[in-house]
């Protein structure tokens, strides 16, 4: 194996390790916040589940990363290495700063930037035009339905009908897209799916967690706190472990897609067929990264967004893992950061607007929106710089 290819593989695995380091917060934030598990036990158990995730679910996300963002012919060895260096740097800096940034989007932006640097804008895999039509129609229909439903509900409860209709429109539009995908009416892949789910995934996580929390609260409204803790603590742990497996199956596929693309670009593989050793190596590194845990990120996710009770931790983890599992099956490399953060906000919002620290949420949302463009620009500049250095070298 050529040294450059080997170096690229090491970088891809390093990204998975840092991914686990940053994204450990997603799987253990709620279980640490409710003290269902100690931090050490939580990180070890979720690390193991992260390793098994790719084998429980599909590897469809790896194909999206390797083939559906940039045309495979444009993913040269140099482009892949530049993308890896940029993504690793961004995620590492974010982890050190305690910012739960999306490693998925850091990688997507870096792959876009390096691919454009290598082959121009024509390298980007653009979606079919009819996909936009279906997205617009589905979003409008879902938004109108959600607005009408919440308008009627808030009017019945004598609340703010305008605010209720606005929230209903946002949630309805966000939920309509994945619902159309489940029904087979809409098929989204590549960059369009990734960009849309930057906004859809946290809203779906928030809405599902909010509704699930309301349902559980109603069913157990006469139960004492001690009984609720005894019932929901073990369920919460199970939900968090399943959530960790979903994270490993989605985010853990980054290195799988990149390493396979490297092997294809080097001529070591004729087609994009994922070797078993690549899946094993990627699963182990993301599991190890999770075990070491980015504690600043954990602290922010667990304590600074909202105060979480045991049953709310169960609601957030269950809905978060469900959304992750769903999108992983469709091969969409979404941010588990967005999903779980949205779910935590959702359970907090059931206690009123003031129960959520919205300044922390706004800070995280800013990082989410900025990640892909920042990674793209850095990777594009990095590729051009690397080309100049190689050209100038004797």
C-alpha positions in Angstrom: 0.0 0.0 0.0 1.3 3.4 -1.0 2.4 5.7 2.0 0.0 8.5 0.8 -3.0 6.1 0.8 -1.9 4.8 4.3 -1.7 8.3 5.6 -5.2 9.0 4.2 -6.6 6.0 6.0 -4.9 7.0 9.3 -6.5 10.5 8.9 -9.9 9.0 8.2 -9.7 6.9 11.4 -8.4 9.9 13.3 -11.5 11.8 12.2 -13.7 9.0 13.6 -11.8 9.1 16.9 -12.4 12.8 17.2 -16.0 12.3 16.1 -16.5 10.0 19.0 -14.7 12.4 21.3 -17.0 15.3 20.4 -20.2 13.3 19.9 -19.9 11.3 23.1 -22.0 14.1 24.5 -25.0 13.1 22.4 -25.3 9.6 23.8 -24.4 10.3 27.4 -25.6 13.9 28.0 -29.1 13.0 29.2 -28.0 9.9 31.1 -25.3 11.9 32.9 -27.7 14.8 33.6 -30.3 12.5 35.3 -27.5 10.5 37.1 -28.9 7.3 35.7 -25.3 6.2 35.1 -21.9 7.6 36.2 -19.9 9.4 33.5 -17.3 6.6 33.4 -19.9 3.8 33.0 -21.9 5.9 30.5 -18.9 6.5 28.2 -17.7 2.9 28.3 -21.1 1.4 27.5 -21.9 4.0 24.8 -18.5 3.4 23.3 -19.2 -0.3 22.9 -22.6 0.5 21.3 -21.0 2.9 18.9 -18.8 0.1 17.7 -21.7 -2.2 17.1 -23.8 0.4 15.3 -22.6 -0.2 11.8 -23.3 -3.9 12.1 -26.8 -3.4 13.5 -27.9 -0.8 10.9 -27.0 -0.3 7.2 -23.8 1.2 5.7 -25.8 3.4 3.4 -24.3 6.6 4.9 -20.8 5.4 3.7 -22.1 5.3 0.1 -23.5 8.8 0.4 -20.2 10.2 1.7 -18.2 8.4 -0.9 -20.3 8.8 -4.0 -23.3 11.2 -3.6 -21.6 14.5 -2.7 -18.7 14.8 -5.1 -18.4 12.7 -8.3 -16.2 9.7 -7.5 -13.7 10.7 -10.2 -13.1 14.0 -8.6 -12.3 12.5 -5.2 -8.6 12.3 -5.8 -6.2 11.1 -3.1 -4.9 14.7 -2.5 -8.5 16.0 -2.3 -9.5 13.4 0.3 -6.4 14.1 2.5 -7.0 17.8 2.4 -10.7 17.2 3.3 -9.6 15.0 6.2 -7.1 17.5 7.6 -9.7 20.3 7.5 -12.5 18.3 9.1 -10.2 17.0 11.8 -9.0 20.5 12.6 -12.5 22.0 12.8 -13.9 19.2 15.0 -10.8 19.2 17.3 -11.0 23.0 17.9 -14.8 22.7 18.5 -14.3 19.9 21.0 -11.6 21.9 22.9 -13.9 24.9 23.0 -16.9 22.8 24.2 -19.0 23.5 21.1 -21.1 20.5 20.0 -20.3 21.0 16.3 -21.4 18.5 13.7 -18.5 16.3 12.5 -20.8 15.1 9.7 -21.2 18.6 8.3 -17.5 19.4 8.9 -16.7 16.4 6.7 -19.3 17.2 4.1 -18.2 20.8 3.7 -14.5 19.7 3.5 -15.3 17.1 0.9 -17.2 19.7 -1.1 -14.4 22.2 -0.9 -11.6 19.8 -1.8 -13.6 18.3 -4.6 -14.4 21.7 -6.1 -10.7 22.5 -5.8 -9.8 19.4 -7.7 -12.3 19.5 -10.5 -14.4 22.7 -10.2 -18.1 23.1 -9.6 -18.9 20.4 -12.1 -17.7 17.9 -9.5 -20.7 18.5 -7.2 -23.4 15.9 -7.5 -26.5 18.0 -7.9 -30.0 16.7 -7.2 -32.7 16.2 -9.9 -34.9 19.2 -10.5 -38.1 17.3 -9.7 -36.8 16.7 -6.1 -37.1 20.5 -5.5 -40.7 20.5 -6.7 -41.7 17.7 -4.4 -39.8 19.2 -1.4 -41.6 22.6 -2.0 -45.0 21.0 -2.4 -44.6 18.7 0.5 -43.2 21.5 2.8 -46.1 23.8 2.0 -48.7 21.1 2.5 -47.1 20.0 5.8 -46.8 23.6 6.9 -50.4 24.4 6.2 -51.6 21.3 8.0 -49.5 21.9 11.0 -50.5 25.5 11.2 -54.3 24.6 11.1 -53.9 21.9 13.7 -51.9 24.0 16.2 -54.1 27.0 15.6 -57.2 25.0 16.6 -55.4 23.5 19.6 -54.2 26.8 20.9 -57.6 28.3 20.4 -59.2 25.5 22.3 -56.7 26.0 25.1 -57.2 29.8 24.9 -53.5 30.4 24.1 -51.7 32.5 21.6 -53.2 31.3 18.3 -50.8 33.3 16.1 -47.7 31.8 17.9 -49.3 28.4 17.8 -50.0 28.6 14.1 -46.4 29.7 13.4 -44.9 26.8 15.4 -47.3 24.4 13.7 -46.3 25.6 10.3 -42.6 25.1 11.0 -43.0 21.7 12.6 -45.5 20.5 9.9 -43.2 21.5 7.1 -40.2 19.8 8.8 -42.1 16.6 9.5 -43.7 16.3 6.0 -40.3 15.8 4.3 -39.2 12.6 6.2 -42.8 11.4 6.1 -42.8 11.6 2.3 -39.5 9.7 2.3 -40.9 6.9 4.5 -43.9 6.6 2.2 -41.6 6.3 -0.9 -43.0 9.4 -2.5 -39.9 11.5 -2.2 -36.3 10.3 -2.6 -33.6 12.6 -1.3 -29.9 11.9 -1.6 -26.6 13.8 -1.6 -26.1 17.5 -0.8 -29.9 18.4 -1.0 -30.8 15.9 1.7 -27.8 17.0 3.9 -28.7 20.7 3.7 -32.4 20.2 4.3 -31.8 18.0 7.3 -29.6 20.7 8.9 -33.0 22.4 9.6 -35.3 19.4 9.6 -33.5 17.1 12.1 -33.5 19.4 15.1 -37.1 20.4 14.5 -38.2 16.7 14.2 -36.2 15.8 17.3 -37.7 18.7 19.2 -41.3 18.0 18.1 -41.1 14.2 18.7 -39.5 14.7 22.1 -42.1 17.4 23.1 -45.1 15.2 22.1 -43.6 12.1 23.7 -42.9 13.9 26.9 -46.4 15.3 27.0 -47.8 11.8 26.5 -45.6 10.2 29.2 -46.4 13.0 31.6 -50.1 12.5 31.1 -50.0 8.7 31.5 -47.9 9.0 34.8 -49.5 12.2 36.1 -50.5 10.6 39.4 -47.2 8.7 40.0 -44.7 9.8 42.6 -41.2 11.0 41.5 -39.6 8.0 43.2 -41.8 5.5 41.3 -41.1 7.3 38.0 -37.4 7.3 38.6 -37.5 3.5 39.3 -39.5 2.9 36.1 -37.7 5.2 33.7 -34.0 5.0 34.8 -33.4 1.5 33.3 -35.5 2.5 30.2 -33.5 5.6 29.8 -30.2 3.7 29.9 -31.5 1.3 27.2 -32.6 4.2 25.1 -29.2 5.9 25.4 -27.4 2.7 24.3 -29.7 2.4 21.3 -29.0 6.0 20.5 -25.3 5.4 20.7 -25.7 2.5 18.2 -27.5 4.8 15.9 -24.8 7.4 16.2 -22.1 4.7 15.3 -24.1 3.6 12.3 -24.5 7.2 11.0 -21.5 9.2 12.1 -19.3 6.1 12.3 -19.7 5.7 8.5 -17.7 8.8 7.7 -14.4 7.0 7.8 -15.9 4.0 6.0 -17.0 6.2 3.0 -13.7 8.1 2.9 -11.4 5.1 3.1 -13.4 3.2 0.5 -13.2 6.3 -1.8 -9.5 6.4 -1.2 -9.1 2.8 -2.2 -11.1 3.4 -5.3 -9.1 6.5 -6.3 -5.9 4.5 -5.9 -7.2 1.7 -8.1 -7.2 -0.8 -5.2 -10.9 -1.3 -5.6 -12.7 -1.4 -8.9 -16.1 -0.4 -7.5 -17.4 1.3 -4.3 -17.7 -2.0 -2.4 -17.0 -1.5 1.4 -14.5 -4.0 2.7 -15.3 -5.6 6.1 -11.9 -4.5 7.6 -12.8 -0.9 6.9 -16.1 -1.2 8.8 -14.3 -2.9 11.7 -11.5 -0.3 11.9 -13.9 2.6 11.8 -16.2 1.1 14.4 -13.3 0.5 16.8 -11.9 4.1 16.4 -15.2 5.8 17.0 -15.9 3.6 20.0 -12.5 4.5 21.5 -13.1 8.2 20.9 -16.5 7.9 22.7 -14.8 6.3 25.7 -12.4 9.2 26.1 -15.4 11.7 25.9 -15.3 15.4 25.3 -16.3 16.5 28.7 -16.8 20.2 27.9 -19.3 19.3 25.3 -21.0 16.8 27.7 -21.3 19.6 30.3 -22.9 21.9 27.8 -25.4 19.3 26.5 -26.2 17.8 29.9 -26.5 20.9 32.1 -26.7 24.2 30.2 -29.6 23.7 27.8 -32.3 22.7 30.3 -32.8 20.7 33.5 -33.7 17.1 32.6 -35.7 14.7 34.8 -35.3 10.9 34.5 -38.5 10.4 32.4 -37.6 13.3 30.2 -34.1 11.8 29.6 -35.9 8.7 28.4 -38.1 10.7 26.1 -35.2 12.6 24.6 -33.0 9.6 24.1 -35.9 7.5 22.6 -37.0 10.1 20.1 -33.4 11.0 19.2 -32.4 7.4 18.6 -35.6 6.8 16.5 -34.8 9.8 14.3 -31.2 8.7 13.9 -32.2 5.1 13.0 -34.7 6.4 10.4 -32.3 8.7 8.5 -29.5 6.1 8.7 -31.6 3.6 6.8 -32.1 6.2 4.1 -28.3 6.9 3.9 -28.5 10.5 5.0 -25.4 11.6 7.0 -27.2 14.0 9.3 -25.8 15.5 12.5 -26.6 13.6 15.6 -25.7 16.8 17.4 -28.8 18.5 15.8 -31.1 15.6 16.6 -30.2 15.1 20.2 -30.0 18.9 20.9 -33.4 19.3 19.4 -34.8 16.5 21.6 -33.3 18.0 24.8 -34.9 21.4 23.9 -38.2 19.6 23.2 -38.4 17.9 26.7 -37.3 21.2 28.3 -39.9 23.2 26.5 -42.8 21.2 28.0 -42.1 23.1 31.2 -42.4 26.5 29.4 -40.2 28.8 27.4 -38.2 29.9 30.4 -37.1 26.3 31.1 -34.7 26.4 28.2 -31.5 28.4 28.0 -32.2 29.9 24.6 -28.8 31.7 24.4 -27.0 28.4 24.5 -29.3 27.0 21.8 -28.7 30.1 19.6 -25.0 29.7 20.0 -25.2 26.0 18.9 -27.5 26.8 16.0 -25.0 29.4 14.7 -22.3 26.8 14.8 -24.5 24.4 12.9 -25.3 26.8 10.1 -21.6 28.0 9.8 -20.0 24.5 9.8 -20.5 23.4 6.1 -19.6 26.8 4.5 -16.6 27.2 6.8 -15.3 23.7 6.1 -15.9 24.2 2.4 -13.9 27.5 2.2 -11.0 26.1 4.4 -10.8 22.9 2.3 -10.9 24.8 -1.0 -8.1 27.2 0.2 -6.2 24.2 1.6 -6.4 22.3 -1.7 -5.2 25.4 -3.7 -2.3 25.9 -1.2 -1.3 22.2 -1.5 -1.4 22.5 -5.3 0.9 25.5 -5.2 3.4 23.9 -2.8 3.6 20.7 -5.0 3.9 22.8 -8.1 6.7 25.0 -6.6 8.6 22.0 -5.2 11.7 21.1 -7.2 
